[in-house]
Amino acid sequence: HRYIWGTEPSVLARDVVWLLPARTRVLELGSGEGRDSVFLAARGFDVTGVELSRAGIDKAERLARAHEVRVRWVQGDMARGRFGGPFHLVYSCGAIHYVPRPARVRLFRRLKSVTFPGGYHAHIVFTAESVYIEKGELIDYFGSGELRGAYHDWRVIDHEHGMISCAADGLLHQHSVERLIAQRPT
């Protein structure tokens, strides 16, 4: 029952909470074991977490109960699922790079269409600048400028490249990442 990424929220989740008024609707793609969805729900947001893994959702449900918050969990493929909407924030931390590039184009178009005018998207994705393959995962690494390019028609609030440390496979290593927070025009 160990939480691979822990139960504390990611830096991205802590950075985006200030953007949103209370009781707004949030969609998290690739919610994993629930740490960010639960954190956002504990701040008063109406959160939907989408996760492919049943084991991940089971852990996420336990974490939500422990924090006495409600999250709507949806088990399914983020590239094919229907999430409802509209949302004030569409969020993913280390998940969209699992979607193959051709499907990502359609996914970003759909995510934009379920976002309120003035709403936000916040993402962290793995990039091809420094690749570390763990657990035989199939990742379609983002190319240089690909994530920012997907938001060429939105106001970019924060955009940076960097490295993150990870030990999900038991060995300390790093991944190159791109982080972006963008706002839909009103």
Buried (B, 14 or more C-beta within 10 A) or exposed (E): EEBBBEBEBBEBBEBBBEBBEEEBBBBBBBBBBBBBBBBBBBBBBBBBBBBBBEEBBBBBBBBBEEBEBEBBBBBEEBBEBEBEBBBBBBBBBBBBBBBEEEBBEEBBEBBBEBBBEEBBBBBBBBBBBEEEEBEEEEBBBBEEEBBBEBBEEBEEBEEEBEEBEBEEBEEEBEBBBBBBBBBBEE
